[in-house]
Amino acid sequence: MIDLEAFFEEKEIPYTVWEIEQDGYINIIDSELVVENILETCGEERRKIGNMLFTLDFRNAPIIDYLYFLAKCLVANRYHRISKI
């Protein structure tokens, strides 16, 4: 299994802030928060995320796009609304 802590220490992932609309509300989430949430995963979830990160890295694909996808998942499943559009 990929060592996610070492992976993120070695990668130069640009700090990015996203505004993600969910149910008519704007949610603000950044790449650091997404990485923190990734590092808190365990079991099958951690394995799947690690495998995807390894695959993207191997293909020299942008990691930030996958982090944006995960940010949208976090907003949809975990975070409270921040401000109304």
C-alpha positions as CSV (number, residue, x, y, z in Angstrom):
1,M,0.0,0.0,0.0
2,I,1.2,3.5,-0.8
3,D,2.5,5.6,2.1
4,L,0.2,8.6,1.8
5,E,2.1,10.7,4.4
6,A,5.3,10.3,2.4
7,F,3.5,10.8,-0.9
8,F,2.2,14.2,0.1
9,E,5.5,15.2,1.7
10,E,7.3,14.5,-1.6
11,K,4.7,16.0,-4.0
12,E,4.5,19.7,-4.6
13,I,0.8,20.1,-4.7
14,P,-0.2,23.7,-5.2
15,Y,-2.4,25.2,-2.5
16,T,-5.8,25.6,-4.1
17,V,-9.2,26.9,-2.9
18,W,-12.4,25.8,-4.5
19,E,-15.9,27.2,-4.2
20,I,-18.2,24.2,-4.6
21,E,-21.9,24.7,-5.0
22,Q,-24.1,22.2,-3.2
23,D,-27.9,22.5,-2.7
24,G,-27.9,26.2,-3.6
25,Y,-25.0,27.0,-1.1
26,I,-21.4,27.9,-1.8
27,N,-18.9,25.8,0.2
28,I,-15.3,26.9,0.5
29,I,-12.7,24.1,0.7
30,D,-9.0,24.0,0.1
31,S,-6.5,21.4,-1.0
32,E,-4.9,21.2,2.5
33,L,-8.2,20.3,4.0
34,V,-8.7,17.6,1.4
35,V,-5.2,16.2,2.1
36,E,-5.9,16.2,5.8
37,N,-9.1,14.2,5.2
38,I,-7.2,11.7,3.0
39,L,-4.7,11.1,5.7
40,E,-7.5,10.4,8.2
41,T,-8.9,7.6,6.0
42,C,-8.3,3.9,6.7
43,G,-9.0,0.4,5.4
44,E,-10.6,0.1,1.9
45,E,-11.2,3.8,1.5
46,R,-7.5,4.6,2.1
47,R,-6.4,1.8,-0.2
48,K,-8.6,3.0,-3.1
49,I,-7.5,6.6,-2.7
50,G,-3.8,5.5,-2.5
51,N,-4.1,3.4,-5.6
52,M,-5.7,6.2,-7.5
53,L,-3.0,8.7,-6.4
54,F,-0.3,6.2,-7.3
55,T,-1.9,5.6,-10.8
56,L,-2.1,9.3,-11.4
57,D,1.4,9.9,-10.3
58,F,2.7,7.0,-12.5
59,R,0.9,8.5,-15.5
60,N,2.2,12.0,-14.6
61,A,-1.4,13.2,-14.4
62,P,-2.3,16.2,-12.3
63,I,-3.0,15.2,-8.7
64,I,-4.9,18.5,-8.1
65,D,-7.8,17.4,-10.4
66,Y,-8.3,14.3,-8.2
67,L,-8.2,16.4,-5.1
68,Y,-10.9,18.6,-6.6
69,F,-13.0,15.5,-7.2
70,L,-12.5,14.5,-3.6
71,A,-13.3,18.0,-2.4
72,K,-16.7,17.8,-4.2
73,C,-17.3,14.4,-2.5
74,L,-16.4,15.9,0.9
75,V,-18.8,18.8,0.4
76,A,-21.6,16.5,-0.8
77,N,-21.2,14.1,2.1
78,R,-19.7,15.9,5.2
79,Y,-19.6,19.6,5.3
80,H,-22.1,22.2,6.3
81,R,-23.3,25.0,4.1
82,I,-21.3,28.1,4.4
83,S,-23.2,30.8,2.5
84,K,-26.2,31.0,0.3
85,I,-25.8,31.9,-3.4
